[in-house]
Amino acid sequence: MKKMSVYFLFLFAANIICAQVSQDSLSKMALDYMSAYSEWNVEKMGAFYKDSVHFKDPTAVEAFQTNFDLVGKDKVMSLLKSVFPDAPPEYASFKVKEHFVSGTHAIINSNFELVLPKSWFGDSALGKIFVSVPMVTILKFDEKKISSHFDYVDYNSYQKQISFQVKEKKE
């Protein structure tokens, strides 16, 4: 009986250690992915995706009336490439404030900082347009690849910051 108790205790401890290693591995992958996202390096980001990845940003759908709900690695990468078609932004950064892993999910609380392309605003831009908005990213991993990426961004603050950095339209 004592031998069986030691065996079960060993199995329990081994499961805890394996779970912690798995959580640490997912945490590192999530942060490495966010680093590629900061570089707006779509090819590097794509290396993290499953072929059937689901990307969704319901806040962007509302803010821009555009489809930010796609399934499939090629479609997601095409969308991300289309955001800045000419070149990656001059400056983009996801400043991770905190993150945690729970099971197969990584939750990242960050500030998304970005210098928007001048071409988006033309002569109405008073200079470089900088925005910094809170953002939550939820990644789900399956077989060490991202199977879903959901973003939630404060686009109200984004729009307000832009409005302070462009000339008012004269009517």
N, C-alpha and C positions, 0 to 999 in steps of 0.2 A: 504494500500500500504506500509506504514511504517513497519507494522508488518511483511509483506512478505519479505521486505529487510533485517530485522533483522534475520529472519529465514534463508535466503540464506547466510548471513554473518556467522551465526552460523555453518551451514553445511560446508561452505568453510573452516572455522577455524578448525573444527573437522577433516576434510580430511587432512589438513596440519599436524595436531598433530598425526593422525594415520599413515600417511606416514613417519613421522620422527621416530616414535616408531618402525615401520617396518624396516626402514633403520638402526637404531641402533641395532635392533635384528639381522639383517643379518650381520652387521659389526662384532658383537660379535661372531656369529657362524663361520664366515670366519676366524677370528683370532684364535678361539678355534680349528678349523680344522687345521690351519697351525701349531699350537702347537703340535697336534697329528702327523702331517707330520714330524715335527722336531724330534720327538721321534721315527719315523719310526714305529709307532704303527698301524699296518694295521687293526687290529680289531677295534681299536678306530676310525680310519679313516672311516671304513666301516659303523659305526653307523650314519655317516653324509650323506651317499649315498642313493639315490633312487635306487630301484632294476634295473632300466633301465639307470643308470648313463653312461655317455659317457666320457671316459678319452682319451685325445689325447695330444701328445707332438711331433709336426712335426719336431722340431729341433733334438730330440733324434732319430727319424726315420732316418734322414739324417746322424747323427753322428755315429750311431751304426748299421744301416741297419737291424733293428729289428722292429717288430710291436708294436708301442706305440700308437695304435688307436683302442680302444676296447669299446664295449658297453655291459653293464651288470655288476652288482655289483660283482658277483662271478669271472668273468673274470678279472676285474680290480684288485680285491684283490689278485688273483693268480699272476698277473703280478707283483704287488708291492712286494709280498712275495718272488718272484723269483729273485728280484734284489739282495737281501741279504739273501740267503736261509739258511745259517748257524745260523745267529743271526743278530740283528740290528747292524748297524755300531757303532764303538766305539764312534764316535762323528758325529752328524749331526744336523744342525740348519738352519732354515730359518730366517734370520735376516730381519724382515720387516722394510723397510725404509719408505714406505708410502702405504696407501691403501685408497680406497674409494668405496662406494656403489652407484650404479646408477640403479634405478628400481630393477630388480631381479638379477643384476650382482654385484659381488665383484671383484675388480681388486686389486691385491697385487703385489707391486714392492718390491722385496727382494734380499738379497744376500744368495745364498745357499752355506753353508760351510759344508765340509765333510772330514773326515779321511777315505780314501779308504781302504778296506780290503787288508792286506799284501798278502793274498793268490792270489789276482788278478795279482800280479807282481812277486811273488817268490823272487829269489835271485837278480833280477834286481833292486829291490827297494833299494834305498840308506838309507832308514829309513821309518818312517811313511810318507805316501803320503797325503798331505793336499791340498784341492782345495777350492777356494772361487770364485763363479761365479755369475754374475747378472742373475736374473730370474724374469719373469712376470708370474703370475698365474691368470687365469680368471675363476671364479666360477659362475655358473648360478644356482640359487635356484628356486625350484618349491615346494610349500607346505612345506616350511622350511626344505627341503632336497636338497642336491647337485644333480642337474640333469646333469650338465656337468662340467668337470675340464680340462682346457687346460693349458699346461705349455709351455713356450718359454724360453730356456736356452742358454747362450753363451757357447756352447760346443767347439768353437774354443779356447777360453781362457782356458777351462777345459783341453783340450788336450795339450796345450802349458805348462800349469802348471805341468801336469804329466811328460812331457818330461824333465823338469828340475830336476825331482826327481827320475829318473830311470837311470840306467847305459845304455850307448849306446851299441847297439849290435855290436859286432866285426864281420866283414864279411870276 
